[in-house]
Each structure stands twice: as C-alpha cells, then as structure tokens.
Amino acid sequence: MAVWCFAGGRDPAVPVKYFYDGMNRLEQLGHREVRFTVEEDMNHDAWTRVYAGDDIYRWMLSHSR
C-alpha cells in the first residue's frame, strides 16, 4: 500500500520529529512507496493546503488495488 504522509512544520501538537521513525520503519519493512512531505510554514492543519491542491488527488488516482 502506498503511503503519503503530511506534517506541519510548525505543529505544536504533533512535532515533525515524531514522524521519522514510523516512515523509516515502513521502508525497512519493504514498503516501496513511502512519501513524507513537511509543510514547513503550516501548523497542525497542514491538510488545508494538501486538500486544496491537485497533487494528492492525482497521486491517489494513480494507484489501484
């Protein structure tokens, strides 16, 4: 399963540093498509920018089961 994870670089609730172990572990387990994007200037609501753009939707539609 493809994974694309997003984080806000200024998120006080879930700091970016907590994402790296999980993303690295997925790669160690053999996941071939793991992406991680940090929206450096965003807080916890990084999804606002992500869902407003087309990239996430094109990426989702490029995958099939």
LORODO-132060 format. One record per residue: residue in three letters; x, z negated, y of N, C-alpha, C in turn; residue number from 1. Coordinates in nm, 2 decimals. Example, Ala and Ser with C-alpha at 12.3 -4.5 7.8 and 13.67 -1.06 7.14 Angstrom:
! residues 2
atom aa = ALA | nu = 1.32 | nw = -0.78 | nv = -0.57 | cau = 1.23 | caw = -0.78 | cav = -0.45 | cu = 1.32 | cw = -0.78 | cv = -0.33 | i = 1
atom aa = SER | nu = 1.28 | nw = -0.71 | nv = -0.22 | cau = 1.37 | caw = -0.71 | cav = -0.11 | cu = 1.29 | cw = -0.79 | cv = 0.00 | i = 2
//
This chain:
! residues 65
atom aa = MET | nu = 0.08 | nw = 0.00 | nv = -0.12 | cau = 0.00 | caw = 0.00 | cav = 0.00 | cu = 0.09 | cw = 0.00 | cv = 0.12 | i = 1
atom aa = ALA | nu = 0.06 | nw = 0.09 | nv = 0.21 | cau = 0.13 | caw = 0.09 | cav = 0.34 | cu = 0.09 | cw = -0.02 | cv = 0.43 | i = 2
atom aa = VAL | nu = 0.19 | nw = -0.07 | nv = 0.50 | cau = 0.17 | caw = -0.19 | cav = 0.59 | cu = 0.23 | cw = -0.15 | cv = 0.73 | i = 3
atom aa = TRP | nu = 0.15 | nw = -0.17 | nv = 0.83 | cau = 0.20 | caw = -0.16 | cav = 0.97 | cu = 0.15 | cw = -0.29 | cv = 1.04 | i = 4
atom aa = CYS | nu = 0.25 | nw = -0.37 | nv = 1.07 | cau = 0.22 | caw = -0.50 | cav = 1.14 | cu = 0.26 | cw = -0.49 | cv = 1.28 | i = 5
atom aa = PHE | nu = 0.17 | nw = -0.56 | nv = 1.37 | cau = 0.20 | caw = -0.56 | cav = 1.51 | cu = 0.20 | cw = -0.70 | cv = 1.56 | i = 6
atom aa = ALA | nu = 0.29 | nw = -0.73 | nv = 1.66 | cau = 0.30 | caw = -0.86 | cav = 1.71 | cu = 0.32 | cw = -0.85 | cv = 1.86 | i = 7
atom aa = GLY | nu = 0.28 | nw = -0.95 | nv = 1.93 | cau = 0.30 | caw = -0.95 | cav = 2.08 | cu = 0.43 | cw = -1.03 | cv = 2.11 | i = 8
atom aa = GLY | nu = 0.52 | nw = -0.97 | nv = 2.18 | cau = 0.65 | caw = -1.03 | cav = 2.21 | cu = 0.64 | cw = -1.16 | cv = 2.29 | i = 9
atom aa = ARG | nu = 0.53 | nw = -1.18 | nv = 2.36 | cau = 0.51 | caw = -1.30 | cav = 2.44 | cu = 0.40 | cw = -1.39 | cv = 2.38 | i = 10
atom aa = ASP | nu = 0.38 | nw = -1.38 | nv = 2.26 | cau = 0.27 | caw = -1.45 | cav = 2.19 | cu = 0.31 | cw = -1.60 | cv = 2.17 | i = 11
atom aa = PRO | nu = 0.25 | nw = -1.69 | nv = 2.24 | cau = 0.29 | caw = -1.83 | cav = 2.22 | cu = 0.22 | cw = -1.89 | cv = 2.09 | i = 12
atom aa = ALA | nu = 0.12 | nw = -1.83 | nv = 2.04 | cau = 0.05 | caw = -1.88 | cav = 1.92 | cu = 0.13 | cw = -1.85 | cv = 1.79 | i = 13
atom aa = VAL | nu = 0.18 | nw = -1.72 | nv = 1.78 | cau = 0.25 | caw = -1.68 | cav = 1.66 | cu = 0.37 | cw = -1.60 | cv = 1.71 | i = 14
atom aa = PRO | nu = 0.48 | nw = -1.68 | nv = 1.73 | cau = 0.61 | caw = -1.61 | cav = 1.77 | cu = 0.66 | cw = -1.50 | cv = 1.68 | i = 15
atom aa = VAL | nu = 0.72 | nw = -1.40 | nv = 1.73 | cau = 0.76 | caw = -1.29 | cav = 1.66 | cu = 0.86 | cw = -1.33 | cv = 1.54 | i = 16
atom aa = LYS | nu = 0.94 | nw = -1.43 | nv = 1.56 | cau = 1.03 | caw = -1.47 | cav = 1.46 | cu = 0.97 | cw = -1.50 | cv = 1.33 | i = 17
atom aa = TYR | nu = 0.84 | nw = -1.53 | nv = 1.33 | cau = 0.77 | caw = -1.57 | cav = 1.20 | cu = 0.73 | cw = -1.45 | cv = 1.12 | i = 18
atom aa = PHE | nu = 0.74 | nw = -1.33 | nv = 1.18 | cau = 0.71 | caw = -1.21 | cav = 1.10 | cu = 0.82 | cw = -1.15 | cv = 1.02 | i = 19
atom aa = TYR | nu = 0.94 | nw = -1.17 | nv = 1.06 | cau = 1.05 | caw = -1.10 | cav = 0.99 | cu = 1.07 | cw = -1.14 | cv = 0.85 | i = 20
atom aa = ASP | nu = 1.06 | nw = -1.26 | nv = 0.81 | cau = 1.07 | caw = -1.30 | cav = 0.67 | cu = 0.97 | cw = -1.23 | cv = 0.58 | i = 21
atom aa = GLY | nu = 0.85 | nw = -1.22 | nv = 0.62 | cau = 0.74 | caw = -1.15 | cav = 0.55 | cu = 0.76 | cw = -1.00 | cv = 0.54 | i = 22
atom aa = MET | nu = 0.80 | nw = -0.94 | nv = 0.65 | cau = 0.83 | caw = -0.80 | cav = 0.64 | cu = 0.95 | cw = -0.76 | cv = 0.55 | i = 23
atom aa = ASN | nu = 1.05 | nw = -0.84 | nv = 0.57 | cau = 1.17 | caw = -0.82 | cav = 0.48 | cu = 1.14 | cw = -0.84 | cv = 0.34 | i = 24
atom aa = ARG | nu = 1.06 | nw = -0.94 | nv = 0.31 | cau = 1.02 | caw = -0.97 | cav = 0.17 | cu = 0.94 | cw = -0.85 | cv = 0.11 | i = 25
atom aa = LEU | nu = 0.85 | nw = -0.80 | nv = 0.18 | cau = 0.78 | caw = -0.68 | cav = 0.13 | cu = 0.87 | cw = -0.57 | cv = 0.09 | i = 26
atom aa = GLU | nu = 0.97 | nw = -0.54 | nv = 0.18 | cau = 1.07 | caw = -0.44 | cav = 0.15 | cu = 1.15 | cw = -0.47 | cv = 0.03 | i = 27
atom aa = GLN | nu = 1.19 | nw = -0.60 | nv = 0.01 | cau = 1.26 | caw = -0.64 | cav = -0.11 | cu = 1.18 | cw = -0.62 | cv = -0.23 | i = 28
atom aa = LEU | nu = 1.05 | nw = -0.64 | nv = -0.23 | cau = 0.96 | caw = -0.62 | cav = -0.34 | cu = 0.94 | cw = -0.48 | cv = -0.37 | i = 29
atom aa = GLY | nu = 0.99 | nw = -0.39 | nv = -0.29 | cau = 0.98 | caw = -0.25 | cav = -0.32 | cu = 0.87 | cw = -0.17 | cv = -0.25 | i = 30
atom aa = HIS | nu = 0.81 | nw = -0.23 | nv = -0.15 | cau = 0.72 | caw = -0.16 | cav = -0.07 | cu = 0.79 | cw = -0.05 | cv = 0.01 | i = 31
atom aa = ARG | nu = 0.75 | nw = 0.07 | nv = 0.00 | cau = 0.82 | caw = 0.18 | cav = 0.06 | cu = 0.79 | cw = 0.21 | cv = 0.20 | i = 32
atom aa = GLU | nu = 0.67 | nw = 0.17 | nv = 0.24 | cau = 0.63 | caw = 0.20 | cav = 0.38 | cu = 0.58 | cw = 0.07 | cv = 0.44 | i = 33
atom aa = VAL | nu = 0.68 | nw = 0.01 | nv = 0.51 | cau = 0.65 | caw = -0.12 | cav = 0.59 | cu = 0.70 | cw = -0.09 | cv = 0.73 | i = 34
atom aa = ARG | nu = 0.61 | nw = -0.10 | nv = 0.82 | cau = 0.64 | caw = -0.08 | cav = 0.96 | cu = 0.61 | cw = -0.21 | cv = 1.04 | i = 35
atom aa = PHE | nu = 0.69 | nw = -0.24 | nv = 1.14 | cau = 0.67 | caw = -0.35 | cav = 1.22 | cu = 0.69 | cw = -0.31 | cv = 1.37 | i = 36
atom aa = THR | nu = 0.59 | nw = -0.33 | nv = 1.45 | cau = 0.60 | caw = -0.30 | cav = 1.59 | cu = 0.58 | cw = -0.42 | cv = 1.68 | i = 37
atom aa = VAL | nu = 0.67 | nw = -0.45 | nv = 1.77 | cau = 0.65 | caw = -0.56 | cav = 1.86 | cu = 0.62 | cw = -0.50 | cv = 2.00 | i = 38
atom aa = GLU | nu = 0.50 | nw = -0.54 | nv = 2.05 | cau = 0.46 | caw = -0.50 | cav = 2.18 | cu = 0.52 | cw = -0.61 | cv = 2.27 | i = 39
atom aa = GLU | nu = 0.64 | nw = -0.59 | nv = 2.32 | cau = 0.72 | caw = -0.69 | cav = 2.39 | cu = 0.65 | cw = -0.76 | cv = 2.51 | i = 40
atom aa = ASP | nu = 0.57 | nw = -0.68 | nv = 2.58 | cau = 0.51 | caw = -0.74 | cav = 2.70 | cu = 0.37 | cw = -0.79 | cv = 2.68 | i = 41
atom aa = MET | nu = 0.33 | nw = -0.80 | nv = 2.55 | cau = 0.19 | caw = -0.85 | cav = 2.52 | cu = 0.19 | cw = -0.99 | cv = 2.47 | i = 42
atom aa = ASN | nu = 0.08 | nw = -1.06 | nv = 2.49 | cau = 0.06 | caw = -1.19 | cav = 2.43 | cu = 0.00 | cw = -1.18 | cv = 2.29 | i = 43
atom aa = HIS | nu = -0.09 | nw = -1.27 | nv = 2.26 | cau = -0.15 | caw = -1.28 | cav = 2.13 | cu = -0.24 | cw = -1.16 | cv = 2.11 | i = 44
atom aa = ASP | nu = -0.29 | nw = -1.10 | nv = 2.21 | cau = -0.39 | caw = -0.99 | cav = 2.20 | cu = -0.32 | cw = -0.85 | cv = 2.20 | i = 45
atom aa = ALA | nu = -0.21 | nw = -0.84 | nv = 2.12 | cau = -0.14 | caw = -0.71 | cav = 2.11 | cu = -0.24 | cw = -0.60 | cv = 2.06 | i = 46
atom aa = TRP | nu = -0.34 | nw = -0.64 | nv = 1.98 | cau = -0.43 | caw = -0.54 | cav = 1.93 | cu = -0.50 | cw = -0.46 | cv = 2.03 | i = 47
atom aa = THR | nu = -0.51 | nw = -0.52 | nv = 2.15 | cau = -0.58 | caw = -0.45 | cav = 2.26 | cu = -0.52 | cw = -0.31 | cv = 2.29 | i = 48
atom aa = ARG | nu = -0.39 | nw = -0.31 | nv = 2.29 | cau = -0.31 | caw = -0.18 | cav = 2.32 | cu = -0.31 | cw = -0.10 | cv = 2.19 | i = 49
atom aa = VAL | nu = -0.29 | nw = -0.16 | nv = 2.08 | cau = -0.29 | caw = -0.09 | cav = 1.95 | cu = -0.42 | cw = -0.01 | cv = 1.93 | i = 50
atom aa = TYR | nu = -0.53 | nw = -0.08 | nv = 1.94 | cau = -0.66 | caw = -0.01 | cav = 1.91 | cu = -0.70 | cw = 0.09 | cv = 2.02 | i = 51
atom aa = ALA | nu = -0.64 | nw = 0.08 | nv = 2.13 | cau = -0.68 | caw = 0.17 | cav = 2.24 | cu = -0.61 | cw = 0.30 | cv = 2.23 | i = 52
atom aa = GLY | nu = -0.50 | nw = 0.31 | nv = 2.15 | cau = -0.43 | caw = 0.43 | cav = 2.13 | cu = -0.47 | cw = 0.51 | cv = 2.01 | i = 53
atom aa = ASP | nu = -0.42 | nw = 0.62 | nv = 1.99 | cau = -0.45 | caw = 0.71 | cav = 1.87 | cu = -0.36 | cw = 0.69 | cv = 1.75 | i = 54
atom aa = ASP | nu = -0.24 | nw = 0.63 | nv = 1.78 | cau = -0.14 | caw = 0.62 | cav = 1.67 | cu = -0.18 | cw = 0.55 | cv = 1.55 | i = 55
atom aa = ILE | nu = -0.25 | nw = 0.43 | nv = 1.56 | cau = -0.29 | caw = 0.36 | cav = 1.45 | cu = -0.40 | cw = 0.43 | cv = 1.36 | i = 56
atom aa = TYR | nu = -0.48 | nw = 0.50 | nv = 1.43 | cau = -0.59 | caw = 0.58 | cav = 1.36 | cu = -0.53 | cw = 0.70 | cv = 1.29 | i = 57
atom aa = ARG | nu = -0.44 | nw = 0.77 | nv = 1.35 | cau = -0.37 | caw = 0.88 | cav = 1.28 | cu = -0.29 | cw = 0.83 | cv = 1.16 | i = 58
atom aa = TRP | nu = -0.23 | nw = 0.72 | nv = 1.18 | cau = -0.15 | caw = 0.66 | cav = 1.07 | cu = -0.24 | cw = 0.62 | cv = 0.95 | i = 59
atom aa = MET | nu = -0.35 | nw = 0.55 | nv = 0.98 | cau = -0.44 | caw = 0.52 | cav = 0.88 | cu = -0.50 | cw = 0.64 | cv = 0.80 | i = 60
atom aa = LEU | nu = -0.53 | nw = 0.74 | nv = 0.88 | cau = -0.59 | caw = 0.86 | cav = 0.82 | cu = -0.49 | cw = 0.94 | cv = 0.74 | i = 61
atom aa = SER | nu = -0.36 | nw = 0.91 | nv = 0.76 | cau = -0.26 | caw = 0.99 | cav = 0.69 | cu = -0.23 | cw = 0.93 | cv = 0.55 | i = 62
atom aa = HIS | nu = -0.30 | nw = 0.82 | nv = 0.51 | cau = -0.29 | caw = 0.76 | cav = 0.38 | cu = -0.42 | cw = 0.77 | cv = 0.30 | i = 63
atom aa = SER | nu = -0.40 | nw = 0.78 | nv = 0.17 | cau = -0.51 | caw = 0.78 | cav = 0.08 | cu = -0.48 | cw = 0.70 | cv = -0.04 | i = 64
atom aa = ARG | nu = -0.58 | nw = 0.66 | nv = -0.11 | cau = -0.56 | caw = 0.58 | cav = -0.23 | cu = -0.55 | cw = 0.67 | cv = -0.35 | i = 65
//
